[in-house]
């Protein structure tokens, strides 16, 4: 039997790290909302993002943040490429996933109501690491939510 199976550590009985239980914060956005279920500074971020049909996130890139996006439900048009004038477009549905390294320009448009998961790195300043090239909601050039 392992220490994990019997609830004790090998040798001496020392308490392990404590679990943290919390209500994941919701951030309303002009295109829908996101729920940040994991935000561990210096490690990783996990979000569930909801986009209302017909709305789009900014055409953007990140200086340091690396992210992977996977569609959970709905349909999306994903634009991505090395620059704003060199983008590919692909339709995404449930299970379709894209990895975006730092500097990759991208935009997600909801064809139907859309829900996707996003996992990303969380270097210091990760909440402000967005360069908006175009935005339908007046946020071009800002890192505003």
N, C-alpha and C positions, 0 to 999 in steps of 0.2 A: 504494500500500500504506500502510495506517495504521500508526502506532507500535505499536498493540496487535497488529496482524497480524504485524509483523516482530520483535516482542519488545523494542523499544526505544522510548524517548520521542523526541518531536520535538526535533531539534537535538542536545542533549547526551544522553549515556547515563547517566541517574540511576536508581538502584534505586527501584522502586515500593514501596507498602506491603506488608508481609509478611502472608500468610494465617495464620490461627490454626486449628489442628486440635486437637480435644479430644473427650473422651468426654462426651456430654450427661448431666448428673446426673439420677437418678431420685429422686423424692420419693414415698414411700409415704403413702397417705391412708387413712382408714377406709373409704372407698367404692371404692378402687382405687389408682391411682397416676398421676403425671404425669411427663413427661420435658421438662425445660426445655432445648430445643435452642438457644435464643438468649436471652441475658439481657444486653443492652447498656444499662447504667444511663444514664439521661437520654435514651435513644432508643426502644428497643422490646424486647418480650419475645415469644418464640414458644414455645408449648407443644404437646405432643401429650398428650391427657388420656384415660385409660382408666377407665371406670366399670363396675363389675360389675352385671349385671342385677338390678333391684330396689332398687338403692342410689341415693341422691340427694346432690347437693352441698347446701350450706347455702342457705337463702333469704337473699339478701345483696344488698348494693350496694357501690359503691366511691365514695369522695369525689372522687378525681381520675382514677383509671384509666379509660381508655376501651378497650373490647375488641370484637373481632369473633370469632364462634365459627362454625365450619363442621363439620358432621357428616361424618366420613369413612366410618364403618361402624356398623351397628346402628340402633336406633330409640330415640328420646328423647321425653320430654314436657318442653317448655320453658315455664316460667311466667315472665311478664315484665309489668311495668307501672310506673306512677309511684309506687305505694305497696303495702305488703303487703296492704291490703284492697281493692286495685283491680288485680287481675292477670288477664291473658288467658293461656289455655293453648293450645298448639299442638303437634301431633305433628311431629317432624322425622325425616328419613331422610337417607341419603347425598346430599351436595350442598346440603342446606338450610342457610342461613346467616342469622345475626342479628347486627346491630350494636347494642351496648349503650353509650350515652353515660354519663358519670359520673352517679351518682344513680339510674339505672334499677335497680329491684328485679328480681331474677331468681333462678331455681332450675332446675337440670337434673336430671331423673330418668331413669335408664336403664331402658327397657322391656325391652330385650335387652342383652347385653354391648355397650358403646358405646365408640367411639373418635371424638374430635373434635379439631380443631386450634383453638388460640386464639392470636390475635395481639393484643397490647395495647401501650399506652403504658407507659413505664418511668420516671416521674418519681422523684425521690429518695423512698425509703420505699415503693416499689411493692409490696414483699413483705408489708408490713403494712397496705396499703390495702384492707381488707375490713371491712365492718360486717355481722356475722351476726345476722339477726333471728330465725331458727329454725335448729336443727341437730339431726339425729337422733343425733349422736355426742358430745353434751355440750360443744360448742364455742361455743354461743350467747354473743354478747357479747365474743368473743376474736378475735384474728388468728392463733391457733395453726394450724400446718399440719394 
